[in-house]
Every structure is written in structure tokens, then in C-alpha cells.
Amino acid sequence: MRMKPDDGQLTTDAGQRTTDKPLAVILASGGMDSCVTTAIANLEYRLAMLHVAYGQRTETRELHSFNGLADFYRAKYRMVCRLDHFRQIGGSCLTDRALAVELADLDRKDIPSSYVPFRNAHFLSIAVSWGEVLGARKIFIGAVEEDSSGYPDCRPAYYEAFNRVIAAGTKPETQLEIVAPVIGMRKSEIVRRGIELGAPFANTWSCYQAEDAACGVCDSCALRLRAFAEAGIEDPIPYACRPRYSRKDPAMR
């Protein structure tokens, strides 16, 4: 029996699959990084796909992408959760409509207004709870450090610390660890890895503010467009405009 994928309940997809693989929880936003992370996890694990809607501007489109991704990889389980308190907390242009989404600035050194305060800790806590119940061995997350918007909760040290929290706060028999397989990659490397693995980029969504055609001018669109351009691949999603973004120093890694 399969329940509706958007009702926040556990669902099971029909079909034949190998059952000797261990289970992993995949935190998937529906963006390109979580898409490639899912493709990587799928090589060695059965998938329990987790999506968190938190009042972000593009939550409807992101949910659509998440469900498409879970369908594509025939996830054994999927769960959708809502965290409405982020709208009440505010402090981010993604959840507070009174704050404008900034135009792309890929040379910005400070933390952008799109940062949602300590968001990933909330996501990971849900993943740990679900993973412990399911008996999962890993939690995969598509965090990226180098080619990202500079979010503090996308650094390796953050996930190393969270793994210590998991070890201290779960049952003795629980063996659950966070894995961030693309955290050290440039975005263009993520695109190339996704192409190698046949990841469904056409189903993904990265834009911070539009749901029909990506705006092309927010940080997330700019990072994505630059990544596909550097990889020499056409980005398959629609854009309202497609500026060309490049690094100031061509020799920069």
C-alpha cells in the first residue's frame, strides 16, 4: 500500500529491489547537491528519503522535486516534515517575505541574508530520530563548503561535531553517522559527478525565489549556472534569464 507522498507520512514504493544493502536516510531538498548526494548514496544503500518544508519561498516546487527524486531512485521510504516555526523566527529572506532576496554576489565574504539560522541542526535532528527507528546506518546530506553561499552550517567541523552528539545521545546499539559526500567538491565537480551517475538534474530546483522559471539572479541560481558552465553542460531547468557567471581568477581552483 502506498500513501500520498505529500501528506507527511511514511510511504513504501512497490517493486523489486536488493534487500541486502544497509539503509540510509537522505536529507533531500530537491536541489542539485542533494540530487547528486542521493545518486551517490544509492550506489551502496537502500534509501529512506526525508524532506523538510520550513516556510521557504519555493517550498511547493522543492517538494515536487523531492518527490520526483524519490520516485526516480525508488526510495524504500519517504517522509515529508514541516517546521513552521522558521517563519516565526524570521531572520532569513527565504522565510521572511519582508526581506528581499539579494542579487547574486559570488565574491561576498559575509554571510548572506538567505542563511536560515541553525537550520541544518533541525533537519539533522529529525533525520537522526527517524534513522534510529529505522535502524539506518548513515544520514546523507548534500552540504557543500567551498562553492556555496558561505553558510556556517555547511562546514565539515559542524558535521563532525554533530556526529559526536549522535553518539552521545542515541541508544548504545545505534550505529548512525552523518555523511556529506560532496562537501569538499566544487559545484562544477558535483555536476560532473552527477552526469557520471545519471542523476536527474532536470527534476531539481535551486532558485531561492521563483517556482515556474528560476530567476537566474539569486546566489543559488548563480552558483548553479556557473557550475554547469564550468562543467561544459547545459543546465536543463528553465530560467527567466541566464546570465553568465565566471570566476575572477581563471586559475582559482
C-alpha positions in Angstrom: 0.0 0.0 0.0 1.3 3.5 -0.9 0.2 6.6 0.9 0.2 10.0 -0.8 3.8 11.3 -0.9 3.0 14.8 0.3 0.9 14.0 3.4 3.9 13.9 5.7 3.6 10.1 6.2 5.9 7.2 5.6 5.4 5.7 2.2 6.6 2.5 0.6 7.1 2.1 -3.2 6.3 -1.2 -4.9 8.8 -3.1 -6.9 11.7 -5.5 -6.8 14.9 -4.3 -5.1 18.0 -5.7 -3.4 17.5 -6.0 0.3 21.0 -6.9 1.4 22.1 -3.2 1.3 22.1 -1.3 4.6 19.6 1.6 4.9 20.5 5.3 4.8 18.4 8.4 5.5 18.9 11.0 2.8 18.1 14.6 3.6 17.0 15.9 0.2 15.9 19.5 -0.6 15.3 18.8 -4.3 18.3 20.8 -5.3 21.3 19.7 -7.4 23.6 19.0 -4.4 21.1 16.7 -2.7 20.3 15.1 -6.0 23.9 14.0 -6.6 24.2 13.1 -2.9 21.2 10.8 -3.4 22.8 9.3 -6.5 26.0 8.6 -4.5 24.1 7.0 -1.6 22.1 4.9 -4.0 25.2 3.0 -5.0 25.6 1.3 -1.7 22.4 1.9 0.3 18.7 1.5 0.3 17.1 4.9 0.6 14.9 6.5 3.2 14.2 9.9 1.7 13.5 12.8 4.0 12.3 16.3 3.0 11.7 19.2 5.4 9.5 22.2 4.4 10.2 25.2 6.6 8.2 28.0 5.0 10.7 28.8 2.3 9.6 30.8 -0.7 9.9 27.9 -3.1 8.6 25.1 -0.8 6.0 23.9 -3.3 8.5 23.5 -6.1 11.1 21.9 -3.9 8.6 19.3 -2.7 7.8 18.5 -6.3 11.5 17.9 -7.0 11.9 15.9 -3.9 9.1 13.5 -4.8 10.4 13.2 -8.3 13.8 12.3 -6.9 12.4 9.7 -4.5 10.4 8.2 -7.4 13.4 8.1 -9.7 15.5 6.2 -7.1 12.6 4.1 -6.0 13.2 5.0 -2.4 12.1 2.4 0.1 10.7 5.0 2.4 10.0 8.7 2.2 8.8 11.2 4.8 7.9 14.9 4.5 8.0 17.1 7.6 7.0 20.7 8.2 8.8 23.2 10.5 6.6 26.3 10.6 8.5 28.0 13.4 11.2 29.2 11.0 8.7 31.8 9.6 8.0 33.0 13.2 11.7 33.2 13.9 12.5 35.1 10.7 16.0 36.4 10.1 16.3 35.0 6.6 15.0 36.3 3.3 14.0 32.7 2.5 11.3 32.6 5.3 10.6 36.3 5.8 8.8 38.0 2.9 9.6 41.4 4.4 13.3 40.8 3.4 14.2 40.9 -0.2 16.2 38.1 -1.8 19.6 39.6 -2.6 21.1 39.8 -6.1 23.9 37.3 -6.7 27.3 38.2 -5.4 29.7 35.3 -5.7 32.5 37.2 -4.2 30.6 38.0 -1.0 32.7 37.4 2.2 29.9 37.9 4.8 27.1 35.5 5.5 24.1 36.3 3.1 20.6 37.1 4.2 19.5 33.7 2.7 21.1 31.9 5.7 18.4 30.4 7.9 19.7 30.4 11.4 20.9 27.0 12.5 18.5 25.3 10.1 20.5 22.2 9.4 20.6 21.2 13.1 16.8 21.0 13.0 16.9 18.9 9.8 19.5 16.6 11.2 17.7 16.0 14.4 14.7 14.7 12.5 16.9 12.5 10.4 18.6 11.1 13.5 15.3 10.3 15.2 13.9 8.6 12.0 17.2 6.8 11.3 17.4 5.4 14.8 13.8 4.0 14.5 14.5 2.5 11.0 17.9 1.1 12.0 19.7 3.1 9.4 23.4 3.2 9.3 24.1 6.6 7.6 22.5 10.0 7.2 23.4 11.6 3.9 23.3 15.4 3.4 24.3 17.5 0.3 26.2 20.2 2.2 28.9 22.0 0.2 31.6 24.1 1.8 33.8 25.7 -0.9 31.4 26.7 -3.7 28.5 27.6 -1.5 26.9 30.8 -0.1 29.1 30.7 2.9 26.7 29.2 5.4 28.3 28.3 8.7 26.3 25.0 9.0 27.9 23.7 5.8 31.4 23.2 7.2 33.0 19.8 7.9 33.6 20.7 11.6 29.9 21.2 12.0 29.1 17.6 10.9 32.0 16.2 12.9 30.5 17.8 16.0 27.0 16.6 15.2 28.3 13.0 14.8 29.6 13.3 18.4 26.2 14.4 19.5 24.6 11.4 17.8 27.0 9.0 19.5 26.3 10.6 22.9 22.5 10.9 22.5 21.3 7.7 20.9 20.9 4.1 22.1 24.1 2.2 22.6 23.3 -0.2 19.8 22.6 2.6 17.3 25.3 3.0 14.7 24.3 6.1 12.8 26.7 8.6 11.2 26.3 11.7 9.0 28.0 11.6 5.6 28.4 14.7 3.4 29.9 13.2 0.2 30.0 16.4 -1.8 31.1 18.8 1.0 34.7 19.2 -0.4 33.7 19.5 -4.1 33.3 22.5 -6.3 29.9 22.8 -7.8 31.2 22.0 -11.3 32.6 18.8 -9.9 29.2 18.0 -8.4 27.7 18.5 -11.8 30.2 16.2 -13.5 29.8 13.5 -10.8 26.0 13.7 -11.3 26.3 13.3 -15.0 28.5 10.2 -14.4 25.9 8.7 -12.2 22.9 9.6 -14.4 21.4 12.0 -11.8 18.1 13.6 -12.9 19.2 17.2 -12.9 16.1 18.2 -15.0 13.9 17.4 -12.0 15.9 19.6 -9.5 15.3 23.1 -8.3 17.8 25.6 -6.8 16.2 29.1 -7.1 15.6 31.0 -3.9 12.5 32.9 -5.1 10.7 31.6 -8.2 8.9 28.4 -8.8 7.9 28.5 -12.5 11.2 29.6 -14.1 14.3 30.1 -12.0 15.2 33.8 -11.6 18.8 33.4 -12.6 19.9 36.3 -10.4 19.9 35.0 -6.8 23.1 33.4 -5.3 21.8 29.9 -5.7 20.9 30.3 -9.4 24.3 32.0 -10.0 26.2 29.2 -8.3 24.3 26.6 -10.3 24.7 28.4 -13.6 28.4 28.9 -13.1 28.8 25.2 -12.2 27.1 23.9 -15.3 29.0 26.4 -17.5 32.3 25.3 -16.0 31.4 21.7 -16.5 30.5 22.4 -20.1 27.0 21.2 -19.7 23.7 22.9 -20.4 21.6 23.3 -17.2 18.2 21.6 -18.1 15.9 23.6 -15.9 14.0 26.8 -17.2 15.3 30.3 -16.3 13.7 33.7 -16.7 17.2 34.9 -17.6 20.6 33.1 -17.8 23.5 35.5 -17.0 27.0 34.2 -17.5 28.9 33.9 -14.2 32.6 33.2 -14.0 35.4 33.3 -11.5 37.5 36.5 -11.4 40.7 34.4 -11.4 40.6 31.7 -14.0 43.4 29.8 -12.3 41.4 29.7 -9.0 40.6 26.2 -8.0 
